[in-house]
Structure formats: C-alpha cells, structure tokens
C-alpha cells in the first residue's frame, strides 16, 4: 500500500465518512477488503467550494441583520470592525 497515509480517524473525519464521504469514495484497488478509501478530488473540491460560498453568504447576511437590530452607534462601529476582521481572515 504505497503512497497512502494510514492513521486513526478523528471524530470529525469519521462523521464525514459516514454522512457524506460514501458518495465520493471508492476502495483502494490494491486492498479491496481494507477500510482505506480514495476520494475523487474533483467532486470533493466542488462540494467544498459550494459549502464555502454558502457559508460566506450566510456570514454577510447575518452581519447585516445584526447591525440592523443594534441601536447604539458605538456598538455598531465595533461590530463593523469585528465583521470586517472576520471577512479578512477567512
């Protein structure tokens, strides 16, 4: 099994394998009975791009809604700085 990194799965990775990964994975051809799978990079990349786009849109809309309900101009200014910082570091 050359070229494959085998290590225990974290709980997040195990959740991904159970809920989403089964749609993208196929067994490694050298050892069909092992628990090692390959994932299609193009399908996985498309899924991550869609998820990132939806998440970025939700952050923008959420910040607008929060700023709408805040009455204090000083708090609005602070929140604007916070939201701007969040979008820069993503």
N, CA, C and O atoms as a MOPAC input file, in Angstrom:
PM7 MOZYME 1SCF
protein

 N      0.84300 1    -1.17200 1     0.00000 1
 C      0.00000 1     0.00000 1     0.00000 1
 C      0.88700 1     1.23300 1     0.00000 1
 O      0.99400 1     1.94900 1     0.99600 1
 N      1.48900 1     1.45000 1    -1.08700 1
 C      2.42500 1     2.53100 1    -1.21100 1
 C      1.71100 1     3.84400 1    -1.51600 1
 O      0.81600 1     3.88400 1    -2.36000 1
 N      2.10400 1     4.91300 1    -0.83600 1
 C      1.55700 1     6.22100 1    -1.12100 1
 C      0.31900 1     6.59900 1    -0.33000 1
 O     -0.23200 1     7.68000 1    -0.54200 1
 N     -0.13500 1     5.74600 1     0.57500 1
 C     -1.32000 1     6.04900 1     1.36200 1
 C     -0.94000 1     6.23600 1     2.82100 1
 O     -0.19800 1     5.43200 1     3.38500 1
 N     -1.44100 1     7.27600 1     3.41700 1
 C     -1.20700 1     7.53900 1     4.82700 1
 C     -2.32800 1     6.88400 1     5.61800 1
 O     -3.50100 1     7.20100 1     5.41900 1
 N     -1.97600 1     5.98400 1     6.50100 1
 C     -2.97500 1     5.28900 1     7.30700 1
 C     -2.82600 1     5.76500 1     8.74100 1
 O     -1.77000 1     5.60300 1     9.35400 1
 N     -3.89000 1     6.35300 1     9.26900 1
 C     -3.89400 1     6.81300 1    10.64900 1
 C     -5.31400 1     6.74200 1    11.17200 1
 O     -6.25900 1     6.71000 1    10.38400 1
 N     -5.48700 1     6.71700 1    12.50000 1
 C     -6.83900 1     6.67800 1    13.06200 1
 C     -7.62600 1     7.93200 1    12.70200 1
 O     -7.05600 1     9.01700 1    12.58500 1
 N     -8.92200 1     7.78100 1    12.52900 1
 C     -9.77900 1     8.90600 1    12.17900 1
 C    -10.18600 1     9.68800 1    13.41600 1
 O    -10.44900 1     9.11100 1    14.47100 1
 N    -10.23600 1    11.00900 1    13.27500 1
 C    -10.79700 1    11.82100 1    14.35000 1
 C    -12.32000 1    11.69400 1    14.27800 1
 O    -12.84900 1    11.12800 1    13.32100 1
 N    -13.01800 1    12.21200 1    15.27200 1
 C    -14.47800 1    12.10300 1    15.26800 1
 C    -15.08900 1    12.88700 1    14.10600 1
 O    -16.10200 1    12.46600 1    13.54800 1
 N    -14.48600 1    14.02500 1    13.73200 1
 C    -14.98700 1    14.80600 1    12.59400 1
 C    -14.82900 1    14.03200 1    11.28800 1
 O    -15.73100 1    14.01000 1    10.45100 1
 N    -13.68400 1    13.40600 1    11.13200 1
 C    -13.43900 1    12.62900 1     9.91500 1
 C    -14.37200 1    11.42000 1     9.83700 1
 O    -14.88700 1    11.09300 1     8.76800 1
 N    -14.58100 1    10.76800 1    10.96300 1
 C    -15.49000 1     9.61400 1    10.97900 1
 C    -16.90900 1    10.04700 1    10.61800 1
 O    -17.60800 1     9.33600 1     9.89600 1
 N    -17.33500 1    11.19700 1    11.11000 1
 C    -18.66100 1    11.73000 1    10.78700 1
 C    -18.74900 1    12.01400 1     9.28700 1
 O    -19.75600 1    11.70100 1     8.65100 1
 N    -17.68800 1    12.61200 1     8.72100 1
 C    -17.65900 1    12.89100 1     7.28400 1
 C    -17.77000 1    11.59500 1     6.48800 1
 O    -18.54500 1    11.52100 1     5.53400 1
 N    -17.00900 1    10.58200 1     6.86600 1
 C    -17.03500 1     9.30100 1     6.15100 1
 C    -18.43000 1     8.68900 1     6.17400 1
 O    -18.88900 1     8.15000 1     5.16700 1
 N    -19.10600 1     8.76900 1     7.31900 1
 C    -20.43600 1     8.16100 1     7.44900 1
 C    -21.50400 1     8.91100 1     6.67900 1
 O    -22.31100 1     8.30100 1     5.97700 1
 N    -21.51600 1    10.23300 1     6.80300 1
 C    -22.63400 1    11.02200 1     6.27900 1
 C    -22.45500 1    11.49300 1     4.84100 1
 O    -23.41500 1    11.50600 1     4.07200 1
 N    -21.24700 1    11.87700 1     4.47300 1
 C    -21.03600 1    12.47400 1     3.15600 1
 C    -20.08200 1    11.65800 1     2.29300 1
 O    -20.30600 1    11.49000 1     1.09400 1
 N    -19.03200 1    11.15900 1     2.90000 1
 C    -17.95300 1    10.51400 1     2.16100 1
 C    -18.35700 1     9.32200 1     1.31900 1
 O    -17.72700 1     9.05000 1     0.29800 1
 N    -19.39100 1     8.60900 1     1.72100 1
 C    -19.79200 1     7.41800 1     0.96000 1
 C    -20.20500 1     7.75400 1    -0.46300 1
 O    -20.22500 1     6.87200 1    -1.32200 1
 N    -20.53200 1     8.99900 1    -0.72500 1
 C    -20.93000 1     9.39700 1    -2.08200 1
 C    -19.72600 1     9.60800 1    -2.99600 1
 O    -19.85700 1     9.55500 1    -4.21900 1
 N    -18.55500 1     9.84700 1    -2.40600 1
 C    -17.37700 1    10.21900 1    -3.18700 1
 C    -16.26400 1     9.17500 1    -3.15200 1
 O    -15.31500 1     9.27500 1    -3.93000 1
 N    -16.35000 1     8.20000 1    -2.29500 1
 C    -15.20700 1     7.32100 1    -2.09100 1
 C    -15.31700 1     6.03900 1    -2.89900 1
 O    -16.39500 1     5.60600 1    -3.30800 1
 N    -14.15500 1     5.46400 1    -3.10500 1
 C    -14.07700 1     4.13600 1    -3.70700 1
 C    -12.92100 1     3.40700 1    -3.01100 1
 O    -11.95900 1     4.05000 1    -2.59100 1
 N    -12.99900 1     2.09500 1    -2.88400 1
 C    -11.93600 1     1.36000 1    -2.19300 1
 C    -10.60900 1     1.45100 1    -2.93900 1
 O    -10.58200 1     1.57500 1    -4.16300 1
 N     -9.52300 1     1.39000 1    -2.19800 1
 C     -8.19100 1     1.37000 1    -2.80400 1
 C     -8.04600 1     0.05000 1    -3.55300 1
 O     -8.29300 1    -1.01100 1    -2.97900 1
 N     -7.65000 1     0.09700 1    -4.82400 1
 C     -7.63300 1    -1.12300 1    -5.64900 1
 C     -6.69600 1    -2.22000 1    -5.13800 1
 O     -6.97300 1    -3.40000 1    -5.35000 1
 N     -5.59200 1    -1.86100 1    -4.46900 1
 C     -4.63600 1    -2.87200 1    -4.01900 1
 C     -5.19900 1    -3.76300 1    -2.91600 1
 O     -4.81300 1    -4.92600 1    -2.79700 1
 N     -6.11500 1    -3.21800 1    -2.10800 1
 C     -6.61300 1    -3.97200 1    -0.96100 1
 C     -8.09700 1    -3.65500 1    -0.78500 1
 O     -8.46200 1    -2.77300 1    -0.00700 1
 N     -8.94000 1    -4.37300 1    -1.50400 1
 C    -10.36800 1    -4.07400 1    -1.51200 1
 C    -11.06000 1    -4.34000 1    -0.18400 1
 O    -12.11600 1    -3.76600 1     0.08100 1
 N    -10.49000 1    -5.19400 1     0.65200 1
 C    -11.13900 1    -5.52400 1     1.91600 1
 C    -10.69900 1    -4.62800 1     3.07500 1
 O    -11.21000 1    -4.77300 1     4.18600 1
 N     -9.78000 1    -3.72500 1     2.84300 1
 C     -9.33800 1    -2.82900 1     3.91800 1
 C    -10.33500 1    -1.69300 1     4.07500 1
 O    -11.26500 1    -1.55100 1     3.28100 1
 N    -10.13300 1    -0.90000 1     5.09100 1
 C    -11.01400 1     0.24600 1     5.34600 1
 C    -10.40200 1     1.52100 1     4.79400 1
 O    -10.68800 1     2.61100 1     5.29000 1
 N     -9.56800 1     1.40000 1     3.77800 1
 C     -8.91300 1     2.56500 1     3.18100 1
 C     -9.64300 1     2.90800 1     1.89400 1
 O     -9.91600 1     2.03400 1     1.07100 1
 N     -9.95800 1     4.19700 1     1.72400 1
 C    -10.70300 1     4.63700 1     0.55500 1
 C     -9.99400 1     5.79700 1    -0.12500 1
 O     -9.24300 1     6.53800 1     0.51000 1
 N    -10.23700 1     5.94700 1    -1.41500 1
 C     -9.78200 1     7.10000 1    -2.17900 1
 C    -10.99200 1     7.99300 1    -2.41500 1
 O    -12.11600 1     7.51000 1    -2.55500 1
 N    -10.75600 1     9.28200 1    -2.45700 1
 C    -11.83300 1    10.23200 1    -2.72200 1
 C    -11.56200 1    10.95900 1    -4.02600 1
 O    -10.42100 1    11.31000 1    -4.32700 1
 N    -12.61000 1    11.18200 1    -4.79300 1
 C    -12.49900 1    11.92100 1    -6.04000 1
 C    -12.21200 1    13.38800 1    -5.72000 1
 O    -13.01700 1    14.06500 1    -5.08100 1
 N    -11.07200 1    13.85900 1    -6.16800 1
 C    -10.67500 1    15.23000 1    -5.84700 1
 C    -11.60400 1    16.26000 1    -6.48900 1
 O    -11.90500 1    17.28400 1    -5.87500 1
 N    -12.05600 1    16.00400 1    -7.70300 1
 C    -12.92400 1    16.98100 1    -8.37300 1
 C    -14.27900 1    17.10000 1    -7.66600 1
 O    -14.77100 1    18.20900 1    -7.45700 1
 N    -14.88400 1    15.96200 1    -7.29600 1
 C    -16.16700 1    16.01800 1    -6.58700 1
 C    -16.03000 1    16.65300 1    -5.21500 1
 O    -16.87500 1    17.44800 1    -4.80300 1
 N    -14.97300 1    16.30400 1    -4.51600 1
 C    -14.74000 1    16.86200 1    -3.19100 1
 C    -14.48000 1    18.36200 1    -3.28100 1
 O    -14.95400 1    19.12900 1    -2.44200 1
 N    -13.73500 1    18.77700 1    -4.28900 1
 C    -13.44100 1    20.20000 1    -4.48500 1
 C    -14.71500 1    20.98900 1    -4.78900 1
 O    -14.90100 1    22.08900 1    -4.26700 1
 N    -15.57900 1    20.44400 1    -5.61700 1
 C    -16.84900 1    21.11100 1    -5.92700 1
 C    -17.70300 1    21.26600 1    -4.67300 1
 O    -18.29400 1    22.32100 1    -4.44200 1
 N    -17.76300 1    20.22000 1    -3.87300 1
 C    -18.56000 1    20.25400 1    -2.64000 1
 C    -18.02900 1    21.30400 1    -1.67400 1
 O    -18.80500 1    22.05700 1    -1.08600 1
 N    -16.71500 1    21.35500 1    -1.50700 1
 C    -16.11000 1    22.34000 1    -0.60500 1
 C    -16.33700 1    23.75300 1    -1.12200 1
 O    -16.60600 1    24.65700 1    -0.33100 1
 N    -16.23600 1    23.96500 1    -2.42500 1
 C    -16.47900 1    25.30100 1    -2.99000 1
 C    -17.91800 1    25.75000 1    -2.78400 1
 O    -18.16100 1    26.90700 1    -2.43900 1
 N    -18.86100 1    24.86500 1    -2.98600 1
 C    -20.27300 1    25.21200 1    -2.77300 1
 C    -20.52200 1    25.53100 1    -1.30500 1
 O    -21.17400 1    26.52300 1    -0.98100 1
 N    -19.99800 1    24.68200 1    -0.41500 1
 C    -20.15400 1    24.91600 1     1.02600 1
 C    -19.53500 1    26.24800 1     1.43500 1
 O    -20.13500 1    26.98500 1     2.21700 1
 N    -18.36500 1    26.56900 1     0.93000 1
 C    -17.70000 1    27.84100 1     1.24300 1
 C    -18.48800 1    29.03500 1     0.75000 1
 O    -18.57300 1    30.04800 1     1.44400 1
 N    -19.06700 1    28.93400 1    -0.43800 1
 C    -19.86000 1    30.02700 1    -0.98900 1
 C    -21.11100 1    30.27000 1    -0.15800 1
 O    -21.45100 1    31.41500 1     0.13900 1
 N    -21.79100 1    29.19900 1     0.21500 1
 C    -22.99800 1    29.33100 1     1.03500 1
 C    -22.65000 1    29.91200 1     2.40400 1
 O    -23.36000 1    30.78200 1     2.90800 1
 N    -21.57300 1    29.44000 1     3.00000 1
 C    -21.15800 1    29.93400 1     4.31200 1
 C    -20.77200 1    31.41100 1     4.26000 1
 O    -21.13500 1    32.17300 1     5.15600 1
 N    -20.04800 1    31.82200 1     3.23200 1
 C    -19.67100 1    33.23300 1     3.08700 1
 C    -20.90500 1    34.11800 1     2.92600 1
 O    -20.95800 1    35.21200 1     3.48700 1
 N    -21.88200 1    33.66000 1     2.17400 1
 C    -23.12200 1    34.42300 1     2.00500 1
 C    -23.87800 1    34.54700 1     3.31900 1
 O    -24.42500 1    35.60400 1     3.63500 1
 N    -23.90400 1    33.45800 1     4.08100 1
 C    -24.61200 1    33.48700 1     5.35500 1
 C    -23.95100 1    34.43400 1     6.35300 1
 O    -24.64300 1    35.11700 1     7.10700 1
 N    -22.63000 1    34.48100 1     6.36500 1
 C    -21.91600 1    35.40000 1     7.27200 1
 C    -22.24700 1    36.84200 1     6.91900 1
 O    -22.48400 1    37.65600 1     7.81200 1
 N    -22.26800 1    37.16900 1     5.64400 1
 C    -22.58400 1    38.53500 1     5.21100 1
 C    -24.01200 1    38.92600 1     5.59200 1
 O    -24.24200 1    40.01000 1     6.12900 1
 N    -24.94700 1    38.05800 1     5.31700 1
 C    -26.34900 1    38.34900 1     5.62700 1
 C    -26.55200 1    38.46100 1     7.13100 1
 O    -27.27800 1    39.34100 1     7.59400 1
 N    -25.91500 1    37.57800 1     7.90100 1
 C    -26.03900 1    37.61400 1     9.35500 1
 C    -25.49700 1    38.91800 1     9.92000 1
 O    -26.10400 1    39.49600 1    10.82200 1
 N    -24.37800 1    39.38800 1     9.41200 1
 C    -23.82000 1    40.64600 1     9.91900 1
 C    -24.74100 1    41.82300 1     9.61300 1
 O    -24.87800 1    42.72600 1    10.43700 1
 N    -25.36400 1    41.82600 1     8.46100 1
 C    -26.29100 1    42.90800 1     8.10800 1
 C    -27.50200 1    42.89100 1     9.04000 1
 O    -27.92600 1    43.94000 1     9.52400 1
 N    -28.04900 1    41.72800 1     9.28900 1
 C    -29.21700 1    41.60500 1    10.16500 1
 C    -28.86600 1    42.03400 1    11.59100 1
 O    -29.64100 1    42.74300 1    12.23300 1
 N    -27.71300 1    41.61300 1    12.08300 1
 C    -27.29500 1    42.00600 1    13.43400 1
 C    -27.13300 1    43.51300 1    13.52800 1
 O    -27.60100 1    44.12800 1    14.48600 1
 N    -26.47900 1    44.10900 1    12.54900 1
 C    -26.28400 1    45.56900 1    12.57300 1
 C    -27.61500 1    46.31200 1    12.48600 1
 O    -27.73200 1    47.41300 1    13.02500 1
 N    -28.60100 1    45.75100 1    11.83600 1
 C    -29.90600 1    46.38100 1    11.72000 1
 C    -30.58200 1    46.51600 1    13.09200 1
 O    -31.22300 1    47.52800 1    13.37800 1
 N    -30.43200 1    45.49800 1    13.92500 1
 C    -31.11600 1    45.48400 1    15.21200 1
 C    -30.35700 1    46.20200 1    16.33400 1
 O    -30.94000 1    46.45100 1    17.38900 1
 N    -29.09100 1    46.53900 1    16.14400 1
 C    -28.30600 1    47.22900 1    17.17900 1
 C    -28.62200 1    48.71900 1    17.10700 1
 O    -28.58800 1    49.31800 1    16.03200 1
 N    -28.93200 1    49.31200 1    18.26300 1
 C    -29.32600 1    50.71800 1    18.31400 1
 C    -28.13700 1    51.66600 1    18.49800 1
 O    -28.11700 1    52.74800 1    17.91100 1
 N    -27.16100 1    51.27500 1    19.29700 1
 C    -26.04100 1    52.14000 1    19.63900 1
 C    -25.05000 1    52.24600 1    18.47500 1
 O    -24.60200 1    51.23700 1    17.93000 1
 N    -24.71600 1    53.48900 1    18.10500 1
 C    -23.76200 1    53.69800 1    17.02000 1
 C    -22.37100 1    53.20000 1    17.38400 1
 O    -21.65000 1    52.69600 1    16.52300 1
 N    -21.98600 1    53.33300 1    18.64700 1
 C    -20.67100 1    52.86900 1    19.08500 1
 C    -20.57500 1    51.33600 1    18.97700 1
 O    -19.55900 1    50.80300 1    18.53300 1
 N    -21.62700 1    50.64900 1    19.38100 1
 C    -21.64400 1    49.18700 1    19.26600 1
 C    -21.67000 1    48.78600 1    17.79500 1
 O    -21.01200 1    47.81800 1    17.41200 1
 N    -22.41000 1    49.50600 1    16.97300 1
 C    -22.43300 1    49.22100 1    15.52400 1
 C    -21.03600 1    49.35500 1    14.92800 1
 O    -20.61300 1    48.52600 1    14.12200 1
 N    -20.32600 1    50.40500 1    15.33100 1
 C    -18.97000 1    50.61300 1    14.82600 1
 C    -18.06600 1    49.45000 1    15.23500 1
 O    -17.30200 1    48.93200 1    14.42000 1
 N    -18.16000 1    49.04400 1    16.50700 1
 C    -17.35900 1    47.91600 1    16.97600 1
 C    -17.69000 1    46.62800 1    16.25000 1
 O    -16.79400 1    45.86500 1    15.88700 1
 N    -18.97700 1    46.38200 1    16.03500 1
 C    -19.38200 1    45.18300 1    15.30400 1
 C    -18.91900 1    45.23000 1    13.84500 1
 O    -18.54500 1    44.20500 1    13.27400 1
 N    -18.94700 1    46.41200 1    13.25300 1
 C    -18.46700 1    46.54600 1    11.87200 1
 C    -16.99100 1    46.18400 1    11.77800 1
 O    -16.56400 1    45.51200 1    10.84000 1
 N    -16.22000 1    46.63500 1    12.75800 1
 C    -14.79000 1    46.29000 1    12.78900 1
 C    -14.62800 1    44.78400 1    12.96200 1
 O    -13.79800 1    44.16500 1    12.29700 1
 N    -15.41600 1    44.19800 1    13.85100 1
 C    -15.34900 1    42.75700 1    14.09200 1
 C    -15.71600 1    41.96600 1    12.84000 1
 O    -15.00500 1    41.03200 1    12.46800 1
 N    -16.81100 1    42.33000 1    12.19400 1
 C    -17.23100 1    41.61300 1    10.98100 1
 C    -16.21100 1    41.78900 1     9.85700 1
 O    -15.95800 1    40.85400 1     9.09800 1
 N    -15.63000 1    42.97300 1     9.74600 1
 C    -14.61200 1    43.19400 1     8.72100 1
 C    -13.39200 1    42.31300 1     8.98300 1
 O    -12.82100 1    41.73000 1     8.06200 1
 N    -13.00700 1    42.23000 1    10.24900 1
 C    -11.89400 1    41.36200 1    10.60800 1
 C    -12.17200 1    39.91300 1    10.30000 1
 O    -11.27200 1    39.18200 1     9.88600 1
 N    -13.40800 1    39.48400 1    10.49700 1
 C    -13.77800 1    38.10100 1    10.20200 1
 C    -13.67200 1    37.81600 1     8.70800 1
 O    -13.21500 1    36.74000 1     8.32200 1
 N    -14.07800 1    38.74200 1     7.87500 1
 C    -14.05500 1    38.50300 1     6.43900 1
 C    -12.63400 1    38.57800 1     5.88900 1
 O    -12.32700 1    37.91200 1     4.90100 1
 N    -11.77000 1    39.36600 1     6.50000 1
 C    -10.39400 1    39.46900 1     6.03200 1
 C     -9.62400 1    38.18700 1     6.33200 1
 O     -8.82100 1    37.74300 1     5.51100 1
 N     -9.85900 1    37.58700 1     7.50100 1
 C     -9.09200 1    36.41300 1     7.92500 1
 C     -9.62900 1    35.10600 1     7.37500 1
 O     -9.02800 1    34.06300 1     7.63300 1
 N    -10.70200 1    35.10200 1     6.64900 1
 C    -11.23700 1    33.84600 1     6.12300 1
 C    -10.53900 1    33.48600 1     4.88800 1
 O    -10.84200 1    32.45700 1     4.28500 1

